[in-house]
């Protein structure tokens, strides 16, 4: 979710499945607007109370000229995911996203053209201070700048340091003018500049470490040049009243991820995050009030059933729940983490594993009565956990990560080094301890016949994102993905056939 305000009364929040909500009374009430799209919306910006843009999945760009009463889809030159949008004025704007994508418009979005960012890394945040001066940040410690509206992008040097070196991800950037800006990122990265990026320095913020390491930060905003707020995982809110020289930790009373923050003056601001939470302050962040309650199906990310009665689900803010009556009732289990959990699996009624953001993985040996953390050798987001029996298991996720255990999770080793091509792997399926498949972003697909000691590309063509794979037996299998992608095999994966699911959304 991301929020933007144009004055103390008027603001918007965007989110999953085309969600846009608007307030005209400072957040006392929020009204859903019809975006006209089903794609997840990652970013929204307004240049005044009438003109705004939002971007998201599959290159989606939508625009309003009446404060969101009507939204119209604009023609995008790309199909990859867009993560951020910024406008310097009603005409000049930029959007950024996966694979180094930067696109630009000079006519308010009537036409968008690609720009050469000189990187293939995901560009997660972009901020324009003028029609010429724009900064963008992302994976691989990407920090780039243009002084000519994007005709040429050049790298700027982020300060070396423990946080930047470990995380390698800068998630967001905000400039309040052509000289003063700040950026945030993984493992508490918080940096700033007062000379347009010629020199970046680390802020002495002392980012909280609720899980033993500095919380990742996702949102950053200035009011004028002195007041800065940054937000991130575990409900972390940081504030500086002196342009970053000193920082205080603010407590929102909410322990899950906060993804965006916006202040309209020194006192009044909003932050949004997991579970549709919108928080509001009128005293500069000393106290926060809830304007919407968390909840909804989007909170849950994964489900696993051992039989018709016994199952588990996991999701945001470390949520793990268990049922023993086929889902009639659910009981919360204590995961001992507040990270977003992406996948859960059990090898029997007692032994289970749950994994998620920042590589956080927990294990139970008693059906979930007690969950304990595991060190799995990565800090990248993990999308899937899969076990073939009580001992052999696999974890996979961002940056081509494949981690394998042969002793039930006591220790983990890296498999398939380089085969992931540094892209996101999304789902694994193993028929037994030897035979398995993995699928992921940009049509990535691999298979193994020796438990992952060696991986080879699966004979699949096309570049659509692949989201899930399943085999009924050694011959019959299915793969689904974006844009209604559906493939099947009847010979164990030697040949894959393209089918029609009759649906063109994300499968």
N, C-alpha and C positions, 0 to 999 in steps of 0.2 A: 504494500500500500504506500501511496505517496500523497502528500497534501500540499496545497498552495492557497494563499490568501492574497487578495488585492486590497483589503481594508479590514478593520476590526470586525466587520459584520459578514463579509462575503468571502466564501471559500469553497474549495472542492477537494474531494478525496477520490482517488481511483484505485482499482484493485482487480481481483480475479474475475474471469468470465464477463468482461466488459463492464464491470461495476463502476459507476460514477455517482457519487452523492454530493449534494450541494446544500450549503446553509446560507441564509441571508439575515440571520439574527445572532451571529457570533457562536453558532454551534448549539444553541438551545434546542433546535430541531434540525434534522437532516432529511432531505428529500432525494429519492432516487431519480436520476435522469436517464433517459433512454439513449444509450450510446450507439445502438444499432449494430454492435459487433459482439461476438462471443469470446473473442481472444482475451487473454489476460492483459490488462493494461498496467504497464510498469512505471509510467511517468506521465505527469500532467503539468502544464504551465499556462499561465494567463498573462497577457501584457496589459490588460485593463479588465473592467468588469464584464465586458462583452466578448472579447476575442481570446480564444484559448485553443490548445492542441493537446492531444494525448496520444501515446504510442505504446506498442506492445508486441505480442506474439505474431509471428509470420509477417513481419514488416508492417503491421497495422499502424495507420496514421488516421486520426479523426480530428475534425475541426469544428468549432462553433463560432458564430458571430452574434449570438443572442444570449450569452451567459449560460449556455448549456440547455436551453429549451429544445433546441434541435442540434444534433451532431451529424456531420456529413463526412463520409469516408473520402480521404484524399488518395490519389494514385501514388503508390510507393514503387521506387525502382528496385527494391530488394524484397526477398522473402524470408530473410533471416530475422531473428528476434531483435527487436529494438528495446534498449534498456533505459534510455534517457532522452529528454527533449529540452531544448532551451531556445528562447527567442530574445533577440536584442531589441526588437521593435516589432510592429505589426507585419513587417515584410520579411525581415532577415532572421532565419532560424536554422537550427541544426538538430539532428537526431543521431544517436550512436547505438551500437549494439554488438552482436556476436561477430567474430572473425575480423575484427578491426574496422567494422562498418562505421562510416560517417557519411551522412547525406545532408544536403543543404538546399534551402529554398531562398529565393530573393523576391518572391511575389506572394508571400503569405501562405505558401503551400500549394498553390495552383500547379506548380511544377517542382519536383525534387530531383536533384542530381547527386551522383556519387562523388565523393572526394577521396583522395589517396591519403590515408592516415599513416602510411609507412609502417604499419604493424598488422599482424594477424591476431593479436590478443583481443579478448573481449573488452570492449570499451563500455564501462559500467556507468560512468557519469560524465556530463558535459555541461559547461557553463559559459555563457556569452556575456561579456561586460560591455561590448559595443559591436557594431556590425563588422568590425575587423578583428577584434581581440577575443579569442575563444580558447578555453582550456578543456582538455579531456583526459580521463584517467581510466585505469582498468587493470586487468590481470598482467602478470609479469612485471609488476611495478611500473606499468605504463603511465607516463606523465608527459603529455604533448601539448603544444601551443601553436596557434597561428596568429600572425599579425596582419594578414591580408584576407580575412574572411574564409580561409580554408584552401586557398590556392596552393599553399605549401604549409605542411605541418612539420614541426621540429621537436625533438625531444628536449625536455628539461630534466635536470638531475634532482631526484628526490634525495633527501639526506640519508646517508648510510646510518645504520643503527639496528639494534636487535629486532625491533618490531617489523621494520620494513624487510629485513633480511629473512625473517622466518615466514612471513605471510606472503610476500610477493604480490599482494592484491591491494589496490587502491580503489575503494568502492564508490566514492562520491567526491565532488569538488564544487565549491561555490565561490564566486568572485562578486564583491560588492561594488568594485570599480575596476579600472584597468590596472591597478597596482596592488590592491589588497585582496587576498584570497586565502582559502584554507582547503585542505583535503583530509579525508578519513579513510581507514581501511582495516584489513585484518589484523588481529592481535593488537588492537589498541592503537594502530597507526593514526597519528594526529599531527599534521604538519601545516605550516603557514608561510606566507610570503608577503612582503610589503613593497616589492619592486617588480611586480608583474611576473615573478617566477624566475628571475635571473638567479636568485638564491632562495632556496627553501630550507626551513629549519624545523626541527622537531619541537613541539610544544611540551612544556613540563606539566603534563596533565595528570600523571599518576592514575591512569585508567584502572578501575576496579578489576580484580581478578577472582570472580566468584567461582571459577572452575579450575583455579590454579594457574591460569594464564590470562593475560589482558583480554578483556572482552572485545570482540570485533565491533567496529563502528560502521554505520551505514548511512547516517544522515548528518548534514552539516548546514548551518544557516547563520548569517550575520544580521544584526540590526545595526545599521550605519557601519562604523568600522571598529567600535570598541566591544560591543556585545556579541559573543559567539556561543552557540549551542551545538553540541554534538550528541547523537543518540546511537544506541546499538543493542546488542544482545543483553539478556538478563535484565531488561528494563533500565539499562545504564543511561543516565542523562548527565552531561558535563556542561558547565557554564563558566565563561570568562567574561568579566566586566572591564578588562583592561587590555583588550586586543591580544589576549593569549599569554600574557605574562604570568598570570596566576589563574588557577581553576578550582572550582568547587564541584562536588558530586551532589546532584539533586535526586531525591527519592520520589518516584511517581507512584509508589505502592503497587507496582505491576511488574512481575518478574520475567516476562517473555520479551521477544524481540521487538524493538522499536526501529522503524525503517526510515522515518522522515520526520523533520521538525521545521516549523515556520513561525516566526515572530513578526508581528505588525508594529510593535513598539517595544520599549524596554520592559514592559510588564506583561503584555498579553501575547500568548502564543499557544500553539497546538503541536502535539506529536501523535503519530499514528503507528500502528504495528500489528502484531499477530492477533488473530481471532477477530479482526474488524474493530479493534480497540481504537478509540479516539479520546485523547486526554487534553484537557484545557487548563491553562493557568492565567491568572490575572495579577500575579505578584512576582513575575520574573522567574517562575519555576520553583519558588519555595514550597508551594503546595499545588497539587494537581487534582482535578476532578474528572470523573469519567463522564463522557458525553454519549458513549454507546457501550453496550455490554458485549463481552466476548461471547463467542459461541458459533455454532453452525457446522455443517458437514465439512467445510474446508479445513477444519482444525485437524482432521485425521488423515494420515498419509498412507498407512499400510494396515492390512488385515491378514491374520494367519489362523487357520483352524486345524486342529489335530484330528477332530472327528465332528460329528453332528452337534455335539454339545460344547466342546471345549475350544475356546479361541481367544485371541488377543488382538488388540488394535494399538497403534501408536500414532503420535502426531506432535503438534506444536507444544512448546514449553515443557518438553520432557514427558508428555502424556503417554502413559501405558495403562490400558484397561483390560480386564479379563472377564469372560463369561463362562459359566459351567452349565448353563441351561439353554444353549442354542441362541443366545442373544436376547432372551427375555429380560434379563437383568445384567448389568455390568458393574464391576467394582474397580475403582482406581487402585493401581499398584504404584508404590513409590520408586521412581526410576533413579533418584539421586542426581538428576541433571535437569537443567532448564533449557538445554539446547533443543532445537527442533529435530525430532526423530523421524527418519524417512522410511525405515524398513524394520520388520520384526519377523523372526523365524524360530521354530522349535524343532529339535530332532526327536523329542519324545515329550511326555507330559511334564517332565521336570526341567530339562535342559533347554534354555533359550537364549537368544541374542537379539539385541536391538541396536541400531546404528543410525547416525544422522549427521548433522552439520558439524564442521570442524573436525571430522573424524571421530567424534565422540561415540563410543561403543560401550554398552553395558551387558552384563551376563547374569543369568540366574541358574541356580542348580536345584531350585525347589518350586518350580512352577510360577515364579514371579513374586513369591512372598518377600524375597530379598533380591535386589539387583545391585551388582557391584561393577565399578568401572574397569575397563580393559584398556591396555595400551596396544594399539594395533599398527603403529609405525607410520601414521600419516595425520596431517591436520587438514586435509581436503575433505569437503563434503562427500559423504558416502550415501549412495542412493539405494543400495540393495545388499542384503545379507542372504546367503544361501548355504545350507548345509546338506551334505549327502552322507547321512549317518551321524553318529555322535561325535566323531573326531574331525572329519574333513569338512572345511567350510571356506567360503570365499566372500570377500567384501569388494565392492567396486563403486566408482564414483568419478568425481571431477579429475581433470588432468590425466585421464587414462589410467587411473589407479586401479590395480588389482592386487589385493592382499589375500594370502592363503594361510590357513592353519591346518596342521595335521594332528593336533593334540587337543582339540576341543576349545581352542582359543587361548591356551596358556601362552603361546607365542605365535607371531605372525611373520611371514616373509613376503617379499614382493615377487609377483609373477608377471610374465609377459612384458618385461621392461621394454618400452618403446612401441609395443604393438598398439597401445591405446592412442598413439599419435597426439597425446596431450589434449584429447577431447573428452567430452563427458560420456561415461559409460553408465547405462541406466538399468539394465536388468540382466540377470543370469538365470539359467535353468540347467540343472544337472539331473540326468536320469539315474546315475549311479556315481560312484566315487571317481570314475574315469571319464565318462562321456558327458560333455556339457557345451553350452553355447552362451555367448554374451552379445548383447546388442547395445547401440548407443546413438549418439548424435551424428548427423550427416551420413546416415546409412552405414555406420560402422557395425560390422558383424564378424564374430570370430567363433571358432569351435576347437575343441580339444578332445583327444581320445586317450590322454594319459594323465588326467587329473590336473591339467594346467601346466605341466612341465614344459609342454610346447603348445603354442596356439597357431592356428593358420586361418587366413581369411575365409569366411563363408562365401560361396558364389552368389552374392546378392548384388543387384545392380540398382543404381539410383541413389540420390543423395538426400532423401527425406530422413528426418529424425526417426529412429526406431525406438519404441518405448517399452516393448515387452515381448518375451518369447516363451513358448510353452510346447512341450512334447508329451504326447499321450503314451508313446512307446518309442522304440528305436527307429521307426520309420516315419511316423506321422507327427508333424510339428507345424506351428503357426507363429507368425510374427506380425505385430501391428505397430503403427506409428502415426506420424502427423499427416494431415490432409487425407485422412481415411485410408492410409496405406495398410494393405492387408496382403500377406503372402503365406503360402503353404507349401509343404513338401510331403511327398509320399515315399521317399527313398532315403530317409535319414539325413537329408540336407545336401545330398549330392547336387540336386537341382531344386530351385525354388520357383514357384509359379505365382504370378500376380493375380490376385482375386479381387472381387468387388464386394465391399461391405455395404454399399448403398448409403454411405455416410462420408462426408468430406471434412469433418472436424478432426480433432485430436483423439486418437484411440490409445 
